[in-house]
């Protein structure tokens, strides 16, 4: 797997952690950890946009974050399970995989001449 795709995957996983931190942080140390995770996530995201199209990177990042957050809510925090949620998560993830398959790492960044 190429380095930039690895950056996106890690950024998406870290996004799930900082979103959880936004909801559950209750003291200065936890808020500091959440801020650090936000910084790490977006730093990796920016690195990935150096050689991949911004729209693709952002779509994959937000798709992974959304799907991961919903799954963690159901598995860890007791959010009610719903087949409809699972269906739409799978639909979202199929779009993410599709974008990965059709995106060429050597593609020019959008707006570049």
GIRAPE-V538218 format. One record per backbone hydrogen bond with DSSP energy under -0.5 kcal/mol. CO is the residue of the C=O (numbers start at 1). NH is the residue of the N-H. E is the energy in kcal/mol with one decimal. If there is no record, write none. Layout:
# GIRAPE-V538218
CO:NH:E ; CO:NH:E
This chain:
# GIRAPE-V538218
2:6:-1.8 ; 3:7:-2.1 ; 4:8:-1.8 ; 5:9:-2.3 ; 6:10:-2.6 ; 7:11:-2.7 ; 8:12:-2.5 ; 9:13:-2.1 ; 10:14:-2.7 ; 11:15:-2.0 ; 12:16:-1.4 ; 13:17:-1.3 ; 14:18:-2.4 ; 15:19:-2.4 ; 16:20:-2.0 ; 17:21:-2.2 ; 18:22:-2.0 ; 19:23:-1.3 ; 20:24:-2.4 ; 21:25:-2.1 ; 27:31:-2.4 ; 28:32:-2.4 ; 29:33:-2.3 ; 30:34:-2.3 ; 31:35:-2.4 ; 32:36:-2.3 ; 33:37:-2.2 ; 34:38:-2.2 ; 35:39:-2.4 ; 36:40:-2.6 ; 37:41:-2.7 ; 38:42:-2.4 ; 39:43:-2.3 ; 40:44:-2.3 ; 41:45:-1.9 ; 42:46:-2.5 ; 43:47:-2.1 ; 44:48:-1.9 ; 45:49:-1.4 ; 47:50:-1.1 ; 48:51:-1.1 ; 48:52:-1.1 ; 53:57:-2.4 ; 54:58:-2.9 ; 55:59:-2.3 ; 56:60:-2.4 ; 57:61:-2.6 ; 58:62:-2.8 ; 59:63:-2.2 ; 60:64:-2.7 ; 61:65:-2.2 ; 62:66:-2.7 ; 63:67:-2.6 ; 64:68:-2.8 ; 65:69:-2.3 ; 66:70:-2.3 ; 67:71:-2.4 ; 68:72:-2.6 ; 69:73:-2.4 ; 70:74:-2.0 ; 71:75:-2.9 ; 72:76:-2.8 ; 72:77:-1.3 ; 73:79:-2.6 ; 82:86:-2.1 ; 83:87:-2.7 ; 84:88:-2.3 ; 85:89:-2.4 ; 86:90:-2.5 ; 87:91:-2.1 ; 88:92:-2.5 ; 89:93:-2.9 ; 90:94:-2.2 ; 91:95:-1.6 ; 92:96:-1.9 ; 93:97:-2.7 ; 94:98:-2.4 ; 95:99:-2.4 ; 96:100:-2.1 ; 97:101:-2.3 ; 98:102:-1.8 ; 99:103:-0.9 ; 102:104:-0.5 ; 104:107:-2.3 ; 109:112:-2.0
